[in-house]
Amino acid sequence: MGVMIMMVKVDLQCCRSYKKVKKVLSKFPRDS
């Protein structure tokens, strides 16, 4: 049970930082 909660917490942190990174990246113009 504890392991599952840890996994979910890590997942949420990853999601949060991922959105933050996307926000920062969207500020830079990308040639694609």
Number of C-alpha atoms within 10 A of each C-alpha: 5 6 8 9 10 11 11 11 12 12 11 12 12 12 12 12 11 12 12 12 11 11 11 10 11 10 8 8 7 7 4 3
